[in-house]
């Protein structure tokens, strides 16, 4: 080998060996990713699935490695004899090490982020956090708590440095013109071959009529959408989502009108005045209060798990459990996304996440509104509350976009002399939940009825800490988030205690939900659909909305149409991808969400998984561990496929063509 490295082909041989070293680095990073998130992947592990994972990972690693090493490949194969010297080859080694250090760091860091999203990180993450000024602190905290990843990072780079193969060629070997021309011709051929192979590798093949592979292609190598993260790598996910179109109208239907015959997201039924003597509902302008609780998954709430774990599971939320006893809840309730920025449009605008977060797509600039915008024009006062800095998560801009009249954040809290000011700042995200929920209650007391408000809490968020005075009360448990859930539950209990004393209380409908789910230590909540299990709790102190547990399906995008229909909103038609829970029979309730290129549709007692072209799997919704794929054995499958196609078509068509604000005289909105 040493002799070969001194020949003209020393650089090409070294290049091949070093690219194999890059594959080894990606392999170790994936192995680390697997073990860090072992409990999420172990259910999908078998001899056959392992082989498929390996095949898929080689395909996606090839694309990522070739993309990231293009400069290195060109440098190594440049057909110039003068480059053959130790200084130049040290420069090539430096480029190789930097590229692989970055790729390794990205892959290892993403293994920490996976439990929050169940997917590889894409370029949307940069837009998601571009308004935050505390990211450095969060990264430092995670680096400390995941110190073993730093050791792995250093060890792999040390080994890569040792194993890197250097060519032993020197330009002094090419003295004659003939030798130099032969060298140039040979390296040129190598470069040409490498160019073809690189294009093929980056595309995932050179077959005619085949588009370059993208993230969704990972589903070809897995049985569960969650496992796509193991087949993919983060550099690939980032590269493939740079400047990509977020929405494409599928060819499921010939027109919007045809899709509307199956599913129509335009709410027309409320757009009419009650006829004299009829039984139609008069407008009942009750106050609306929506609590969006950070990471507050159903798993943590004892009241939602009485049928599971032998009836012995207490959960971490005694105060919310009491609220459930006097509220309307659904046995199967889901969020429509896996990020905080997914919760806002889902809950307040009835817009789910399909693909990238809606807020971060160009469609977010379309003409549309949400519940606050509709109610603001209907005589309501509206306000949004978030204990973080103004602009955090892009919530201020989005709140303005959808029609909130007022926004109250950390700075507004600091200026209120009734409260503790910045000493109540948690040092990371915003004001602790306990004082900020009291501030929320006080500010609503100053608003003119009817009002509509929404609050987004912050305390049950990474890095998962509680106030100093509660550290001996809410101690570390199995998962870091659980003590924070206990703290936030306490804060919610105190909020309702204060709110119950207010004159506006009995004229108010309260909804409590989460933005998304989070860390999990029960297998049924680590499945593809289990990762979307969020609470939807509707509490009406007046008793008009009867408390109870419905054996049906609810989702975040149902909140807006449910509330608007209940209060008799009739000012204008509006778009809502969800349904009115109060007037939809339990058997017809449904939910939809999106994970790693797979749409999940819950209805008729089943969970259908659709990859955009065909059904990949179908499970009973009571099959908590998703063990029994009933593909081809469910009579409702064809019906579910048609309904899901109509939902996707309506969503994509309206996003692409800016048809999100229905108008009375527009035939497409009929």
Number of C-alpha atoms within 10 A of each C-alpha: 8 11 10 15 18 16 17 23 18 22 27 20 18 20 22 13 16 19 19 13 18 25 18 14 21 24 17 18 24 24 14 17 22 18 13 17 17 12 15 22 18 12 16 17 14 10 8 9 15 14 13 17 23 14 13 22 23 17 20 26 24 23 27 25 23 20 18 19 19 14 14 20 22 14 20 24 22 18 22 16 22 13 17 23 15 15 10 14 20 13 13 19 19 13 16 22 18 12 17 22 18 13 22 25 17 17 22 24 20 18 24 16 15 20 19 17 19 23 23 24 24 18 18 17 13 11 14 18 14 14 16 16 13 13 14 10 13 15 13 11 14 16 15 12 11 14 12 11 21 15 11 17 18 14 12 19 18 12 12 20 14 9 12 17 21 21 25 19 23 17 14 11 14 18 10 9 9 10 14 18 15 15 18 18 14 15 22 16 13 17 20 12 11 17 15 11 15 21 16 17 22 21 20 19 17 15 10 6 6 10 11 17 17 17 21 17 19 23 22 15 20 21 17 20 27 26 26 28 27 23 26 27 28 28 24 24 20 18 17 18 17 11 8 10 11 18 18 12 16 16 9 15 16 9 13 17 16 12 20 19 9 13 20 20 19 20 22 17 10 22 16 14 14 15 10 7 6 8 8 13 15 15 16 14 21 21 22 22 20 21 20 24 27 23 28 30 26 27 25 27 25 21 23 23 18 14 12 12 10 8 10 11 17 16 19 22 23 17 18 20 19 12 19 24 14 18 23 20 24 22 16 24 23 31 32 29 30 25 20 21 21 23 30 26 26 27 28 24 27 27 25 27 24 23 18 19 23 23 22 18 18 13 19 16 13 16 14 19 22 25 24 29 21 21 21 17 12 15 13 23 21 27 24 23 26 27 29 25 20 19 15 21 19 18 23 20 14 17 24 17 17 19 21 25 16 14 20 20 21 21 16 15 25 17 12 11 8 10 15 15 17 15 11 19 21 19 13 19 23 22 29 24 30 21 20 27 28 19 21 21 17 16 13 20 15 8 16 13 18 19 22 25 25 26 22 24 28 23 28 26 19 18 18 16 22 24 16 9 8 12 13 9 12 17 14 15 9 9 12 17 25 23 23 27 27 23 26 28 24 18 20 23 21 17 21 19 12 15 20 14 10 14 10 18 18 16 17 21 23 21 21 22 28 25 29 30 29 29 21 22 13 13 13 18 22 24 22 23 27 21 28 26 24 30 33 27 25 26 24 22 18 12 12 10 15 15 18 14 16 14 13 21 23 30 30 31 28 27 27 26 26 18 21 20 22 23 18 20 24 21 14 16 20 25 23 25 23 29 24 21 24 16 10 13 11 17 12 13 22 25 22 30 22 24 27 24 20 23 24 24 22 26 21 18 19 21 27 28 29 21 20 16 10 9 19 19 20 23 21 20 17 11 14 17 18 20 12 12 16 14 14 12 9 12 8 14 20 12 10 20 18 15 16 23 23 23 19 20 23 25 22 20 18 19 23 17 11 15 20 24 16 21 15 12 8 9 9 15 22 14
